[in-house]
Amino acid sequence: MKIILHRNFKKQYKKLRNGERRRFREQINLFLKNPFHPLLNNHSLRGEYRSYRSINAGGDLRVIYEEIDSHVAHFITIDTHSNLYE
């Protein structure tokens, strides 16, 4: 699996605390091995984000991404659950 980072994702990632970044990296290693690992809670979204998917990126962090094909994921944004889905 290849991951492409959107520029908004990069900006938001820079704002994360060190512990959040560490947890994100651990979850991404799981994602690269198996995008549907149960700890990731990978699921499709509805409403405004209906063509996207979401994974748990550690704690309350969520990553919204678009699946380009079975080998490429485009990470759009990373933030807390409450900030993303208000």
N, C-alpha and C positions, 0 to 999 in steps of 0.2 A: 504494500500500500504506500502510495506517495501522498504527501500532504503539501498543499499550496496554501500559503498564508496571505489573506487579504490585508491591505494596508491598515484598515481599521482594527483588525485583530492584533497586528503588531503594536499599534498605539496602545491598545488596552492591555496587552501583555506587559508592556513596560511599566504600567501603573500598578501591577500586582506586587504584593509583598513577597519576600524571599520564600517563606513557607508555602505560599500559594503557588509560586513558580515551581518549587520542588514537587509538590503534589501533582501539578499539571504534567510535569515531565514523566512521573511514574505512570500516570493514567495514559499518556500518549504512547508509552512503550507497550502497554496492554493493547491499545488501539491498533498499533502497527502489526502486532502479532495476530490479533483477532478483534476486528471492529465490533463484533457483537458479544464480547465477553460480558457476562452478567454484571460485573462490577461497574461497567460503563453505563448501564441502563440506556443503551442506544435505542432511540425511538423517533418516529416521524412526528412532525409537528402539524398543528392545525392553524386556521385563521391567517393572520398576517404572515406567518412563517410556513405556510402549508407545503411548499416545495422543498423544505429543509429538514434536517435531522438534528437531534440534540444528543450530546453525551455528557455524563458526569465527569468533570475534570478535577475532582477532589473537593471534599467538603461541600460547600454551597455553590461552587463554581460550575458553570455550564458552558459548553462550547456549542455554538450553532454552526453547522456546516452543510455544504451542498455536496452531494455525491456526484462527481463528474462521470465516472464510470466505476466498474468494480475494482479498479486499481488506483483511482485518484480521488482524494477528498479535498475540497476547498474550504478551509476554516474561515468563517466570516467574522465571528465575534466571540469574545469570552467575557463573562461577567457573572454576577451572582444571579441566582434564580429570580429573585424579586426585582432586580433591575431590568432583566431581560423581558419578563412577562407581566409587567405592570399594566 
